[in-house]
Amino acid sequence: MPIIVNLDVMMAKRKINSTQFSEKLGITKANLSILKNNKAKASRFSTLSSLCEVLNCQPKDILEYTDENDK
């Protein structure tokens, strides 16, 4: 998939662990793991907004586009 989720990088920068983060977001640790490991097929803008709010960042800090044809 050409979209890479750098959620673990931002969590490390903000020094927040998965348990704390999932509680602040109101999602399960299992769903957070799906997001962190690029296993999600889709995400709502409301979820992206919550991620950015809790991490105090911009969407570009979490999501990255890569051109698969450049590999």
N, CA, C and O atoms as a Tripos MOL2 file, in Angstrom:
@<TRIPOS>MOLECULE
protein
  284   283    71     0     0
PROTEIN
NO_CHARGES

@<TRIPOS>ATOM
      1 N           0.8490   -1.1820    0.0000 N.3       1 MET1
      2 CA          0.0000    0.0000    0.0000 C.3       1 MET1
      3 C           0.8920    1.2420    0.0000 C.2       1 MET1
      4 O           1.8680    1.2960    0.7480 O.2       1 MET1
      5 N           0.5750    2.2270   -0.8190 N.am      2 PRO2
      6 CA          1.4360    3.4050   -0.9180 C.3       2 PRO2
      7 C           1.3240    4.3850    0.2510 C.2       2 PRO2
      8 O           2.0990    5.3390    0.3210 O.2       2 PRO2
      9 N           0.3840    4.1740    1.1650 N.am      3 ILE3
     10 CA          0.2690    5.0420    2.3350 C.3       3 ILE3
     11 C           0.9200    4.3500    3.5240 C.2       3 ILE3
     12 O           0.5740    3.2210    3.8700 O.2       3 ILE3
     13 N           1.8660    5.0430    4.1420 N.am      4 ILE4
     14 CA          2.5540    4.5220    5.3260 C.3       4 ILE4
     15 C           2.0840    5.3100    6.5380 C.2       4 ILE4
     16 O           2.0270    6.5400    6.5100 O.2       4 ILE4
     17 N           1.7470    4.5880    7.6030 N.am      5 VAL5
     18 CA          1.3030    5.2130    8.8480 C.3       5 VAL5
     19 C           2.4840    5.2390    9.8120 C.2       5 VAL5
     20 O           2.9840    4.1930   10.2260 O.2       5 VAL5
     21 N           2.9190    6.4350   10.1620 N.am      6 ASN6
     22 CA          4.0450    6.6230   11.0700 C.3       6 ASN6
     23 C           3.5850    6.9260   12.4950 C.2       6 ASN6
     24 O           4.1750    7.7530   13.1890 O.2       6 ASN6
     25 N           2.5430    6.2570   12.9080 N.am      7 LEU7
     26 CA          1.9570    6.5070   14.2190 C.3       7 LEU7
     27 C           2.9230    6.1650   15.3510 C.2       7 LEU7
     28 O           3.0050    6.8930   16.3410 O.2       7 LEU7
     29 N           3.6460    5.0730   15.2090 N.am      8 ASP8
     30 CA          4.5820    4.6760   16.2600 C.3       8 ASP8
     31 C           5.6990    5.7000   16.4370 C.2       8 ASP8
     32 O           6.1820    5.9070   17.5510 O.2       8 ASP8
     33 N           6.1130    6.3460   15.3380 N.am      9 VAL9
     34 CA          7.1450    7.3790   15.4120 C.3       9 VAL9
     35 C           6.6410    8.5690   16.2150 C.2       9 VAL9
     36 O           7.3450    9.0800   17.0870 O.2       9 VAL9
     37 N           5.4130    9.0120   15.9190 N.am     10 MET10
     38 CA          4.8550   10.1620   16.6400 C.3      10 MET10
     39 C           4.5970    9.8250   18.1070 C.2      10 MET10
     40 O           4.7910   10.6640   18.9860 O.2      10 MET10
     41 N           4.1620    8.6000   18.3620 N.am     11 MET11
     42 CA          3.9440    8.1990   19.7540 C.3      11 MET11
     43 C           5.2650    8.2200   20.5240 C.2      11 MET11
     44 O           5.2990    8.6400   21.6810 O.2      11 MET11
     45 N           6.3360    7.7780   19.9010 N.am     12 ALA12
     46 CA          7.6470    7.7950   20.5520 C.3      12 ALA12
     47 C           8.1070    9.2280   20.7960 C.2      12 ALA12
     48 O           8.6500    9.5350   21.8570 O.2      12 ALA12
     49 N           7.8930   10.0990   19.8230 N.am     13 LYS13
     50 CA          8.2760   11.5110   19.9850 C.3      13 LYS13
     51 C           7.5140   12.1630   21.1300 C.2      13 LYS13
     52 O           8.0520   13.0150   21.8380 O.2      13 LYS13
     53 N           6.2560   11.7570   21.3090 N.am     14 ARG14
     54 CA          5.4200   12.3490   22.3620 C.3      14 ARG14
     55 C           5.5110   11.5730   23.6790 C.2      14 ARG14
     56 O           4.8900   11.9390   24.6780 O.2      14 ARG14
     57 N           6.2990   10.4940   23.6560 N.am     15 LYS15
     58 CA          6.5180    9.6620   24.8500 C.3      15 LYS15
     59 C           5.2040    9.1710   25.4560 C.2      15 LYS15
     60 O           4.9520    9.3210   26.6510 O.2      15 LYS15
     61 N           4.3790    8.5840   24.5970 N.am     16 ILE16
     62 CA          3.1070    8.0260   25.0380 C.3      16 ILE16
     63 C           3.0610    6.5530   24.6300 C.2      16 ILE16
     64 O           3.3760    6.2070   23.4910 O.2      16 ILE16
     65 N           2.6680    5.6970   25.5610 N.am     17 ASN17
     66 CA          2.6080    4.2600   25.2390 C.3      17 ASN17
     67 C           1.2280    3.8980   24.6880 C.2      17 ASN17
     68 O           0.2980    4.7030   24.7290 O.2      17 ASN17
     69 N           1.1160    2.6920   24.1830 N.am     18 SER18
     70 CA         -0.1160    2.2400   23.5240 C.3      18 SER18
     71 C          -1.3220    2.2580   24.4510 C.2      18 SER18
     72 O          -2.4220    2.6250   24.0400 O.2      18 SER18
     73 N          -1.1140    1.8610   25.7020 N.am     19 THR19
     74 CA         -2.2320    1.8410   26.6560 C.3      19 THR19
     75 C          -2.7550    3.2470   26.9010 C.2      19 THR19
     76 O          -3.9610    3.4820   26.8300 O.2      19 THR19
     77 N          -1.8610    4.1820   27.1890 N.am     20 GLN20
     78 CA         -2.2710    5.5700   27.4250 C.3      20 GLN20
     79 C          -2.9430    6.1600   26.1860 C.2      20 GLN20
     80 O          -3.9720    6.8310   26.2730 O.2      20 GLN20
     81 N          -2.3370    5.8950   25.0430 N.am     21 PHE21
     82 CA         -2.8430    6.4670   23.8030 C.3      21 PHE21
     83 C          -4.2240    5.9270   23.4560 C.2      21 PHE21
     84 O          -5.1150    6.6920   23.0860 O.2      21 PHE21
     85 N          -4.4060    4.6220   23.5730 N.am     22 SER22
     86 CA         -5.7130    4.0380   23.2430 C.3      22 SER22
     87 C          -6.7940    4.5510   24.1940 C.2      22 SER22
     88 O          -7.9310    4.7680   23.7750 O.2      22 SER22
     89 N          -6.4510    4.7470   25.4700 N.am     23 GLU23
     90 CA         -7.4270    5.2840   26.4250 C.3      23 GLU23
     91 C          -7.8160    6.7110   26.0670 C.2      23 GLU23
     92 O          -8.9940    7.0650   26.1210 O.2      23 GLU23
     93 N          -6.8300    7.5380   25.6990 N.am     24 LYS24
     94 CA         -7.1240    8.9270   25.3260 C.3      24 LYS24
     95 C          -7.9560    9.0070   24.0510 C.2      24 LYS24
     96 O          -8.7950    9.8940   23.8990 O.2      24 LYS24
     97 N          -7.7110    8.0630   23.1310 N.am     25 LEU25
     98 CA         -8.4660    8.0400   21.8770 C.3      25 LEU25
     99 C          -9.8420    7.4110   22.0270 C.2      25 LEU25
    100 O         -10.7580    7.7060   21.2590 O.2      25 LEU25
    101 N          -9.9790    6.5440   23.0190 N.am     26 GLY26
    102 CA        -11.2380    5.8340   23.1910 C.3      26 GLY26
    103 C         -11.3740    4.6560   22.2410 C.2      26 GLY26
    104 O         -12.4810    4.3050   21.8330 O.2      26 GLY26
    105 N         -10.2360    4.0420   21.8860 N.am     27 ILE27
    106 CA        -10.2630    2.8480   21.0460 C.3      27 ILE27
    107 C          -9.5220    1.7250   21.7670 C.2      27 ILE27
    108 O          -8.7810    1.9610   22.7210 O.2      27 ILE27
    109 N          -9.7370    0.5100   21.2930 N.am     28 THR28
    110 CA         -9.0690   -0.6280   21.9220 C.3      28 THR28
    111 C          -7.6030   -0.6720   21.5040 C.2      28 THR28
    112 O          -7.2160   -0.1060   20.4810 O.2      28 THR28
    113 N          -6.7970   -1.3540   22.3140 N.am     29 LYS29
    114 CA         -5.3860   -1.5290   21.9600 C.3      29 LYS29
    115 C          -5.2520   -2.3420   20.6760 C.2      29 LYS29
    116 O          -4.3160   -2.1400   19.9030 O.2      29 LYS29
    117 N          -6.1900   -3.2610   20.4540 N.am     30 ALA30
    118 CA         -6.1650   -4.0600   19.2240 C.3      30 ALA30
    119 C          -6.3720   -3.1690   18.0000 C.2      30 ALA30
    120 O          -5.6710   -3.3230   16.9990 O.2      30 ALA30
    121 N          -7.3240   -2.2420   18.0690 N.am     31 ASN31
    122 CA         -7.5600   -1.3320   16.9390 C.3      31 ASN31
    123 C          -6.3880   -0.3780   16.7490 C.2      31 ASN31
    124 O          -6.0420   -0.0370   15.6180 O.2      31 ASN31
    125 N          -5.7770    0.0510   17.8430 N.am     32 LEU32
    126 CA         -4.5950    0.8990   17.7420 C.3      32 LEU32
    127 C          -3.4640    0.1370   17.0570 C.2      32 LEU32
    128 O          -2.7430    0.7010   16.2340 O.2      32 LEU32
    129 N          -3.3090   -1.1220   17.3900 N.am     33 SER33
    130 CA         -2.2810   -1.9550   16.7760 C.3      33 SER33
    131 C          -2.4970   -2.0730   15.2750 C.2      33 SER33
    132 O          -1.5370   -2.0410   14.5040 O.2      33 SER33
    133 N          -3.7330   -2.2060   14.8610 N.am     34 ILE34
    134 CA         -4.0610   -2.2860   13.4250 C.3      34 ILE34
    135 C          -3.6280   -1.0020   12.7200 C.2      34 ILE34
    136 O          -3.0760   -1.0500   11.6200 O.2      34 ILE34
    137 N          -3.8750    0.1330   13.3470 N.am     35 LEU35
    138 CA         -3.4620    1.4160   12.7700 C.3      35 LEU35
    139 C          -1.9400    1.5260   12.7170 C.2      35 LEU35
    140 O          -1.3750    1.9050   11.6920 O.2      35 LEU35
    141 N          -1.2830    1.1930   13.8260 N.am     36 LYS36
    142 CA          0.1710    1.3300   13.9180 C.3      36 LYS36
    143 C           0.9150    0.4340   12.9380 C.2      36 LYS36
    144 O           1.9850    0.8040   12.4530 O.2      36 LYS36
    145 N           0.3690   -0.7260   12.6450 N.am     37 ASN37
    146 CA          1.0620   -1.7100   11.8190 C.3      37 ASN37
    147 C           0.6390   -1.7100   10.3500 C.2      37 ASN37
    148 O           0.8600   -2.6850    9.6320 O.2      37 ASN37
    149 N           0.0280   -0.6070    9.9110 N.am     38 ASN38
    150 CA         -0.3950   -0.4610    8.5080 C.3      38 ASN38
    151 C          -1.3330   -1.5700    8.0530 C.2      38 ASN38
    152 O          -1.3000   -1.9570    6.8850 O.2      38 ASN38
    153 N          -2.1600   -2.0830    8.9380 N.am     39 LYS39
    154 CA         -3.0970   -3.1490    8.5870 C.3      39 LYS39
    155 C          -4.4970   -2.6080    8.2930 C.2      39 LYS39
    156 O          -5.3520   -3.3420    7.7970 O.2      39 LYS39
    157 N          -4.7330   -1.3350    8.5930 N.am     40 ALA40
    158 CA         -6.0540   -0.7390    8.3720 C.3      40 ALA40
    159 C          -6.2880   -0.5400    6.8800 C.2      40 ALA40
    160 O          -5.4010   -0.0800    6.1610 O.2      40 ALA40
    161 N          -7.4770   -0.8870    6.4220 N.am     41 LYS41
    162 CA         -7.8450   -0.6920    5.0230 C.3      41 LYS41
    163 C          -8.3720    0.7150    4.7800 C.2      41 LYS41
    164 O          -8.3050    1.2350    3.6660 O.2      41 LYS41
    165 N          -8.9050    1.3330    5.8580 N.am     42 ALA42
    166 CA         -9.4630    2.6740    5.7570 C.3      42 ALA42
    167 C          -9.4860    3.3000    7.1470 C.2      42 ALA42
    168 O          -9.3780    2.6130    8.1620 O.2      42 ALA42
    169 N          -9.6280    4.6010    7.1620 N.am     43 SER43
    170 CA         -9.7370    5.3130    8.4350 C.3      43 SER43
    171 C         -10.6340    6.5240    8.2250 C.2      43 SER43
    172 O         -10.6150    7.1440    7.1610 O.2      43 SER43
    173 N         -11.4050    6.8500    9.2260 N.am     44 ARG44
    174 CA        -12.2900    8.0120    9.1490 C.3      44 ARG44
    175 C         -11.5070    9.2820    9.4420 C.2      44 ARG44
    176 O         -10.5110    9.2590   10.1650 O.2      44 ARG44
    177 N         -11.9700   10.3900    8.8710 N.am     45 PHE45
    178 CA        -11.3490   11.6670    9.1700 C.3      45 PHE45
    179 C         -11.4930   12.0060   10.6550 C.2      45 PHE45
    180 O         -10.6350   12.6750   11.2300 O.2      45 PHE45
    181 N         -12.5710   11.5440   11.2640 N.am     46 SER46
    182 CA        -12.7510   11.8060   12.6970 C.3      46 SER46
    183 C         -11.6690   11.0890   13.5110 C.2      46 SER46
    184 O         -11.2030   11.6090   14.5240 O.2      46 SER46
    185 N         -11.2750    9.8960   13.0640 N.am     47 THR47
    186 CA        -10.1910    9.1720   13.7380 C.3      47 THR47
    187 C          -8.8700    9.8980   13.5320 C.2      47 THR47
    188 O          -8.1020   10.0650   14.4790 O.2      47 THR47
    189 N          -8.6000   10.3260   12.3170 N.am     48 LEU48
    190 CA         -7.3850   11.0760   12.0260 C.3      48 LEU48
    191 C          -7.3350   12.3600   12.8470 C.2      48 LEU48
    192 O          -6.2860   12.7370   13.3680 O.2      48 LEU48
    193 N          -8.4690   13.0180   12.9520 N.am     49 SER49
    194 CA         -8.5540   14.2420   13.7490 C.3      49 SER49
    195 C          -8.2290   13.9670   15.2150 C.2      49 SER49
    196 O          -7.5010   14.7320   15.8480 O.2      49 SER49
    197 N          -8.7660   12.8840   15.7480 N.am     50 SER50
    198 CA         -8.4950   12.5160   17.1470 C.3      50 SER50
    199 C          -7.0280   12.1710   17.3500 C.2      50 SER50
    200 O          -6.4310   12.5630   18.3520 O.2      50 SER50
    201 N          -6.4420   11.4380   16.4050 N.am     51 LEU51
    202 CA         -5.0180   11.1120   16.4880 C.3      51 LEU51
    203 C          -4.1830   12.3840   16.5570 C.2      51 LEU51
    204 O          -3.2830   12.5040   17.3890 O.2      51 LEU51
    205 N          -4.4870   13.3240   15.6810 N.am     52 CYS52
    206 CA         -3.7460   14.5840   15.6450 C.3      52 CYS52
    207 C          -3.9630   15.4120   16.9100 C.2      52 CYS52
    208 O          -3.0380   16.0560   17.4040 O.2      52 CYS52
    209 N          -5.1740   15.3910   17.4220 N.am     53 GLU53
    210 CA         -5.4730   16.1450   18.6380 C.3      53 GLU53
    211 C          -4.6780   15.6070   19.8230 C.2      53 GLU53
    212 O          -4.0440   16.3690   20.5520 O.2      53 GLU53
    213 N          -4.7160   14.2950   20.0100 N.am     54 VAL54
    214 CA         -4.0230   13.6810   21.1480 C.3      54 VAL54
    215 C          -2.5040   13.8350   21.0170 C.2      54 VAL54
    216 O          -1.8150   14.0680   22.0100 O.2      54 VAL54
    217 N          -1.9860   13.7050   19.7940 N.am     55 LEU55
    218 CA         -0.5450   13.8020   19.5830 C.3      55 LEU55
    219 C          -0.0570   15.2250   19.3250 C.2      55 LEU55
    220 O           1.1440   15.4710   19.2190 O.2      55 LEU55
    221 N          -1.0030   16.1580   19.2260 N.am     56 ASN56
    222 CA         -0.6680   17.5560   18.9450 C.3      56 ASN56
    223 C           0.2270   17.6440   17.6990 C.2      56 ASN56
    224 O           1.3430   18.1620   17.7460 O.2      56 ASN56
    225 N          -0.3030   17.1200   16.5840 N.am     57 CYS57
    226 CA          0.4650   17.0950   15.3430 C.3      57 CYS57
    227 C          -0.4540   17.3320   14.1550 C.2      57 CYS57
    228 O          -1.6570   17.5360   14.3180 O.2      57 CYS57
    229 N           0.1120   17.3040   12.9810 N.am     58 GLN58
    230 CA         -0.6200   17.4530   11.7340 C.3      58 GLN58
    231 C          -0.7380   16.0890   11.0520 C.2      58 GLN58
    232 O           0.0770   15.2050   11.3160 O.2      58 GLN58
    233 N          -1.7400   15.8980   10.1760 N.am     59 PRO59
    234 CA         -1.8730   14.6170    9.4760 C.3      59 PRO59
    235 C          -0.5900   14.2000    8.7500 C.2      59 PRO59
    236 O          -0.2730   13.0130    8.6850 O.2      59 PRO59
    237 N           0.1400   15.1650    8.2110 N.am     60 LYS60
    238 CA          1.3810   14.8440    7.4950 C.3      60 LYS60
    239 C           2.4410   14.2360    8.4080 C.2      60 LYS60
    240 O           3.3710   13.5830    7.9340 O.2      60 LYS60
    241 N           2.3040   14.4480    9.7070 N.am     61 ASP61
    242 CA          3.2380   13.8660   10.6620 C.3      61 ASP61
    243 C           2.9700   12.3790   10.8800 C.2      61 ASP61
    244 O           3.8390   11.6420   11.3470 O.2      61 ASP61
    245 N           1.7630   11.9510   10.5360 N.am     62 ILE62
    246 CA          1.3450   10.5660   10.7540 C.3      62 ILE62
    247 C           1.3190    9.7720    9.4570 C.2      62 ILE62
    248 O           1.7060    8.6040    9.4300 O.2      62 ILE62
    249 N           0.8620   10.4040    8.3820 N.am     63 LEU63
    250 CA          0.6850    9.7030    7.1040 C.3      63 LEU63
    251 C           1.7400   10.1120    6.0870 C.2      63 LEU63
    252 O           2.1190   11.2800    5.9970 O.2      63 LEU63
    253 N           2.2040    9.1380    5.3270 N.am     64 GLU64
    254 CA          3.2250    9.3800    4.3020 C.3      64 GLU64
    255 C           2.8370    8.6140    3.0430 C.2      64 GLU64
    256 O           2.4370    7.4520    3.1120 O.2      64 GLU64
    257 N           2.9560    9.2600    1.9140 N.am     65 TYR65
    258 CA          2.6770    8.6190    0.6260 C.3      65 TYR65
    259 C           3.9980    8.2130   -0.0120 C.2      65 TYR65
    260 O           4.9460    8.9960   -0.0580 O.2      65 TYR65
    261 N           4.0460    6.9830   -0.5010 N.am     66 THR66
    262 CA          5.2060    6.5300   -1.2550 C.3      66 THR66
    263 C           4.7300    5.9760   -2.5800 C.2      66 THR66
    264 O           3.7000    5.3050   -2.6460 O.2      66 THR66
    265 N           5.4560    6.2470   -3.6060 N.am     67 ASP67
    266 CA          5.1240    5.7410   -4.9370 C.3      67 ASP67
    267 C           5.6700    4.3400   -5.0650 C.2      67 ASP67
    268 O           6.8860    4.1540   -5.1150 O.2      67 ASP67
    269 N           4.7980    3.3520   -5.1170 N.am     68 GLU68
    270 CA          5.2210    1.9570   -5.2010 C.3      68 GLU68
    271 C           6.0140    1.6750   -6.4750 C.2      68 GLU68
    272 O           6.7890    0.7200   -6.5160 O.2      68 GLU68
    273 N           5.8350    2.4800   -7.5000 N.am     69 ASN69
    274 CA          6.5370    2.2630   -8.7780 C.3      69 ASN69
    275 C           8.0170    2.6520   -8.6880 C.2      69 ASN69
    276 O           8.8100    2.2720   -9.5490 O.2      69 ASN69
    277 N           8.3880    3.4030   -7.6540 N.am     70 ASP70
    278 CA          9.7870    3.8310   -7.4990 C.3      70 ASP70
    279 C          10.6570    2.7490   -6.8800 C.2      70 ASP70
    280 O          11.8700    2.9260   -6.7690 O.2      70 ASP70
    281 N          10.0680    1.6430   -6.4800 N.am     71 LYS71
    282 CA         10.8360    0.5960   -5.8080 C.3      71 LYS71
    283 C          11.5670   -0.2800   -6.7720 C.2      71 LYS71
    284 O          12.2600   -1.2100   -6.3580 O.2      71 LYS71
@<TRIPOS>BOND
     1     1     2 1
     2     2     3 1
     3     3     4 2
     4     3     5 am
     5     5     6 1
     6     6     7 1
     7     7     8 2
     8     7     9 am
     9     9    10 1
    10    10    11 1
    11    11    12 2
    12    11    13 am
    13    13    14 1
    14    14    15 1
    15    15    16 2
    16    15    17 am
    17    17    18 1
    18    18    19 1
    19    19    20 2
    20    19    21 am
    21    21    22 1
    22    22    23 1
    23    23    24 2
    24    23    25 am
    25    25    26 1
    26    26    27 1
    27    27    28 2
    28    27    29 am
    29    29    30 1
    30    30    31 1
    31    31    32 2
    32    31    33 am
    33    33    34 1
    34    34    35 1
    35    35    36 2
    36    35    37 am
    37    37    38 1
    38    38    39 1
    39    39    40 2
    40    39    41 am
    41    41    42 1
    42    42    43 1
    43    43    44 2
    44    43    45 am
    45    45    46 1
    46    46    47 1
    47    47    48 2
    48    47    49 am
    49    49    50 1
    50    50    51 1
    51    51    52 2
    52    51    53 am
    53    53    54 1
    54    54    55 1
    55    55    56 2
    56    55    57 am
    57    57    58 1
    58    58    59 1
    59    59    60 2
    60    59    61 am
    61    61    62 1
    62    62    63 1
    63    63    64 2
    64    63    65 am
    65    65    66 1
    66    66    67 1
    67    67    68 2
    68    67    69 am
    69    69    70 1
    70    70    71 1
    71    71    72 2
    72    71    73 am
    73    73    74 1
    74    74    75 1
    75    75    76 2
    76    75    77 am
    77    77    78 1
    78    78    79 1
    79    79    80 2
    80    79    81 am
    81    81    82 1
    82    82    83 1
    83    83    84 2
    84    83    85 am
    85    85    86 1
    86    86    87 1
    87    87    88 2
    88    87    89 am
    89    89    90 1
    90    90    91 1
    91    91    92 2
    92    91    93 am
    93    93    94 1
    94    94    95 1
    95    95    96 2
    96    95    97 am
    97    97    98 1
    98    98    99 1
    99    99   100 2
   100    99   101 am
   101   101   102 1
   102   102   103 1
   103   103   104 2
   104   103   105 am
   105   105   106 1
   106   106   107 1
   107   107   108 2
   108   107   109 am
   109   109   110 1
   110   110   111 1
   111   111   112 2
   112   111   113 am
   113   113   114 1
   114   114   115 1
   115   115   116 2
   116   115   117 am
   117   117   118 1
   118   118   119 1
   119   119   120 2
   120   119   121 am
   121   121   122 1
   122   122   123 1
   123   123   124 2
   124   123   125 am
   125   125   126 1
   126   126   127 1
   127   127   128 2
   128   127   129 am
   129   129   130 1
   130   130   131 1
   131   131   132 2
   132   131   133 am
   133   133   134 1
   134   134   135 1
   135   135   136 2
   136   135   137 am
   137   137   138 1
   138   138   139 1
   139   139   140 2
   140   139   141 am
   141   141   142 1
   142   142   143 1
   143   143   144 2
   144   143   145 am
   145   145   146 1
   146   146   147 1
   147   147   148 2
   148   147   149 am
   149   149   150 1
   150   150   151 1
   151   151   152 2
   152   151   153 am
   153   153   154 1
   154   154   155 1
   155   155   156 2
   156   155   157 am
   157   157   158 1
   158   158   159 1
   159   159   160 2
   160   159   161 am
   161   161   162 1
   162   162   163 1
   163   163   164 2
   164   163   165 am
   165   165   166 1
   166   166   167 1
   167   167   168 2
   168   167   169 am
   169   169   170 1
   170   170   171 1
   171   171   172 2
   172   171   173 am
   173   173   174 1
   174   174   175 1
   175   175   176 2
   176   175   177 am
   177   177   178 1
   178   178   179 1
   179   179   180 2
   180   179   181 am
   181   181   182 1
   182   182   183 1
   183   183   184 2
   184   183   185 am
   185   185   186 1
   186   186   187 1
   187   187   188 2
   188   187   189 am
   189   189   190 1
   190   190   191 1
   191   191   192 2
   192   191   193 am
   193   193   194 1
   194   194   195 1
   195   195   196 2
   196   195   197 am
   197   197   198 1
   198   198   199 1
   199   199   200 2
   200   199   201 am
   201   201   202 1
   202   202   203 1
   203   203   204 2
   204   203   205 am
   205   205   206 1
   206   206   207 1
   207   207   208 2
   208   207   209 am
   209   209   210 1
   210   210   211 1
   211   211   212 2
   212   211   213 am
   213   213   214 1
   214   214   215 1
   215   215   216 2
   216   215   217 am
   217   217   218 1
   218   218   219 1
   219   219   220 2
   220   219   221 am
   221   221   222 1
   222   222   223 1
   223   223   224 2
   224   223   225 am
   225   225   226 1
   226   226   227 1
   227   227   228 2
   228   227   229 am
   229   229   230 1
   230   230   231 1
   231   231   232 2
   232   231   233 am
   233   233   234 1
   234   234   235 1
   235   235   236 2
   236   235   237 am
   237   237   238 1
   238   238   239 1
   239   239   240 2
   240   239   241 am
   241   241   242 1
   242   242   243 1
   243   243   244 2
   244   243   245 am
   245   245   246 1
   246   246   247 1
   247   247   248 2
   248   247   249 am
   249   249   250 1
   250   250   251 1
   251   251   252 2
   252   251   253 am
   253   253   254 1
   254   254   255 1
   255   255   256 2
   256   255   257 am
   257   257   258 1
   258   258   259 1
   259   259   260 2
   260   259   261 am
   261   261   262 1
   262   262   263 1
   263   263   264 2
   264   263   265 am
   265   265   266 1
   266   266   267 1
   267   267   268 2
   268   267   269 am
   269   269   270 1
   270   270   271 1
   271   271   272 2
   272   271   273 am
   273   273   274 1
   274   274   275 1
   275   275   276 2
   276   275   277 am
   277   277   278 1
   278   278   279 1
   279   279   280 2
   280   279   281 am
   281   281   282 1
   282   282   283 1
   283   283   284 2
@<TRIPOS>SUBSTRUCTURE
     1 MET1         2 RESIDUE 1 A MET
     2 PRO2         6 RESIDUE 1 A PRO
     3 ILE3        10 RESIDUE 1 A ILE
     4 ILE4        14 RESIDUE 1 A ILE
     5 VAL5        18 RESIDUE 1 A VAL
     6 ASN6        22 RESIDUE 1 A ASN
     7 LEU7        26 RESIDUE 1 A LEU
     8 ASP8        30 RESIDUE 1 A ASP
     9 VAL9        34 RESIDUE 1 A VAL
    10 MET10       38 RESIDUE 1 A MET
    11 MET11       42 RESIDUE 1 A MET
    12 ALA12       46 RESIDUE 1 A ALA
    13 LYS13       50 RESIDUE 1 A LYS
    14 ARG14       54 RESIDUE 1 A ARG
    15 LYS15       58 RESIDUE 1 A LYS
    16 ILE16       62 RESIDUE 1 A ILE
    17 ASN17       66 RESIDUE 1 A ASN
    18 SER18       70 RESIDUE 1 A SER
    19 THR19       74 RESIDUE 1 A THR
    20 GLN20       78 RESIDUE 1 A GLN
    21 PHE21       82 RESIDUE 1 A PHE
    22 SER22       86 RESIDUE 1 A SER
    23 GLU23       90 RESIDUE 1 A GLU
    24 LYS24       94 RESIDUE 1 A LYS
    25 LEU25       98 RESIDUE 1 A LEU
    26 GLY26      102 RESIDUE 1 A GLY
    27 ILE27      106 RESIDUE 1 A ILE
    28 THR28      110 RESIDUE 1 A THR
    29 LYS29      114 RESIDUE 1 A LYS
    30 ALA30      118 RESIDUE 1 A ALA
    31 ASN31      122 RESIDUE 1 A ASN
    32 LEU32      126 RESIDUE 1 A LEU
    33 SER33      130 RESIDUE 1 A SER
    34 ILE34      134 RESIDUE 1 A ILE
    35 LEU35      138 RESIDUE 1 A LEU
    36 LYS36      142 RESIDUE 1 A LYS
    37 ASN37      146 RESIDUE 1 A ASN
    38 ASN38      150 RESIDUE 1 A ASN
    39 LYS39      154 RESIDUE 1 A LYS
    40 ALA40      158 RESIDUE 1 A ALA
    41 LYS41      162 RESIDUE 1 A LYS
    42 ALA42      166 RESIDUE 1 A ALA
    43 SER43      170 RESIDUE 1 A SER
    44 ARG44      174 RESIDUE 1 A ARG
    45 PHE45      178 RESIDUE 1 A PHE
    46 SER46      182 RESIDUE 1 A SER
    47 THR47      186 RESIDUE 1 A THR
    48 LEU48      190 RESIDUE 1 A LEU
    49 SER49      194 RESIDUE 1 A SER
    50 SER50      198 RESIDUE 1 A SER
    51 LEU51      202 RESIDUE 1 A LEU
    52 CYS52      206 RESIDUE 1 A CYS
    53 GLU53      210 RESIDUE 1 A GLU
    54 VAL54      214 RESIDUE 1 A VAL
    55 LEU55      218 RESIDUE 1 A LEU
    56 ASN56      222 RESIDUE 1 A ASN
    57 CYS57      226 RESIDUE 1 A CYS
    58 GLN58      230 RESIDUE 1 A GLN
    59 PRO59      234 RESIDUE 1 A PRO
    60 LYS60      238 RESIDUE 1 A LYS
    61 ASP61      242 RESIDUE 1 A ASP
    62 ILE62      246 RESIDUE 1 A ILE
    63 LEU63      250 RESIDUE 1 A LEU
    64 GLU64      254 RESIDUE 1 A GLU
    65 TYR65      258 RESIDUE 1 A TYR
    66 THR66      262 RESIDUE 1 A THR
    67 ASP67      266 RESIDUE 1 A ASP
    68 GLU68      270 RESIDUE 1 A GLU
    69 ASN69      274 RESIDUE 1 A ASN
    70 ASP70      278 RESIDUE 1 A ASP
    71 LYS71      282 RESIDUE 1 A LYS
